[in-house]
Amino acid sequence: MKLKGRLYGVGVGPGDPELISIKACRILQLADVLAAPSSSVEGTDIALDIASYYIKPSTEILHLPFPMTSDRTVLEQQWDKNARSLQERLDLGQNVAFVTIGDPMIYSTYIYMLQRLVKLGYDIETIPGIPSFCASAAVAQIPLGKGGDAITIIPGDPQKVLDAQSGISGTLVFMKPSGHGRKIAHMLAQAGYRNATLISHAGQRGQKIWRDISAADWEDIDYMSIIIARKDEW
Amino acid sequence: MKLKGRLYGVGVGPGDPELISIKACRILQLADVLAAPSSSVEGTDIALDIASYYIKPSTEILHLPFPMTSDRTVLEQQWDKNARSLQERLDLGQNVAFVTIGDPMIYSTYIYMLQRLVKLGYDIETIPGIPSFCASAAVAQIPLGKGGDAITIIPGDPQKVLDAQSGISGTLVFMKPSGHGRKIAHMLAQAGYRNATLISHAGQRGQKIWRDISAADWEDIDYMSIIIARKDEW
């Protein structure tokens, strides 16, 4: 039996080809197939342009159309179709790099591929990237958060300002929660955040993931940890 | 007259030495002085460890103490002192790389150095990095935001959950606001966000920064733009 390939979700960073990570470069160099979302939206071409610097000449480019529509049925059908295109390559044993501008876990089309292929048991690795808001803060010399500030990231629609103001928030991210772990876990449970995951030492030696933070042993969890909480299943 | 050196704020990423950007590596290789915040907190050593892979042998390492205290007077005095240490090196014409884990604009000690040295007119460049929450989302395979979700980043203290729920938020970041620019600008003004900056094509050809978004020509601003808004001066 032929071994299946691995799917990589590769964040190429905010647009400057130098702001890609060394790891993303390495993954692009080993990819058999470069999968690039294509749409009428500008950012998708930039991701492909940046990735093209780093791939080997033999790498095949697979364009996957992501239509700009709010019709959920049309979207779901196309996402299913794109996921099947990726599956075909993975089943052939090819390693596929799906590229996104910025970070793959922040408003990218990769998320819809990940959702589908995780369920089917494919081997998947996501390579984080520098989000565009970090690059923007850097060039404008504005801190995003200092001291006790919260940072709220809102996709385009202004209605979301109102939602954020009234406390309806898709995802809560707690940085360095260890000193207040039990308290945060309790508050999240009270507030209906049923999906709260604790990640310690992400991508480093000693990495640990608790899918249920009520089971975390807070005395054992150090500074370099993160809680990601949602009310719904993603 | 001797030319002054440049201060670089360098994000080395979330902890995996491969998750540093190519640009950050290049800057570390040209630095005369590597300034590393040192404290009892774990992350600071990781930043220095990662940076040490990439510097040239002659690079001097300057340890700057950042005490872990909530006493504002002690903190301010130490920040002033550290800023003076950096100034001395810059005045000698040395290029100084101040390293931070993650991204320099997200809860880093670099922000306090930037605040002081910007006011004094020093030449400063910030190199963004991959934040730890992106690396955490990647390894846990949880999207941070999809569709219309907002993402709220909260530093450790659980009180901040309450603040976020009641709409008191340090920084609002709007991604891809161009389609709703005027509406967002109006809502921000109404809600008391007096410091709203629009950044287009950060770090790329055609980069533009509007310090006053009411002056932005929205017909001319495309998809790849970001608004960063605060109620107060930082």
Interface residues (C-beta under 8 A of the other chain):
Chain A: G9 G11 G13 P14 G15 D16 P17 E18 L19 I20 S21 I22 K23 C25 R26 V41 E42 G43 I46 D103 P104 M105 I106 Y107 I111 Y112 L114 V118 I124 T126 I127 P128 G129 I130 P131 S132 F133 C134 A135 S136 A137 A138 V139 A140 Q141 I142 P143 L144 G145 K146 G147 G148 D149 A150 I151 T152 I153 I154 P155 G156 D157 P158 Q159 K160 V161 L162 D163 A164 Q165 S166 G167 I168 S169 G170 T171 L172 V173 F174 M175 K176 P177 S178 G179 H180 K183 I184 M187 L188 A191 T197 I199 H201 A202 G203 Q204 Q207 I209 D222 Y223 M224 I226 I228 R230 W234
Chain B: G9 G11 G13 P14 G15 D16 E18 L19 I20 S21 I22 K23 C25 R26 V41 E42 G43 I46 D103 P104 M105 I106 Y107 I111 Y112 L114 V118 I124 T126 I127 P128 G129 I130 P131 S132 F133 C134 A135 S136 A137 A138 V139 A140 Q141 I142 P143 L144 G145 K146 G147 G148 D149 A150 I151 T152 I153 I154 P155 G156 D157 P158 Q159 K160 V161 L162 D163 A164 Q165 S166 G167 I168 S169 G170 T171 L172 V173 F174 M175 K176 P177 S178 G179 H180 K183 I184 M187 L188 A191 T197 I199 H201 A202 G203 Q204 Q207 I209 D222 Y223 M224 I226 I228 R230 W234
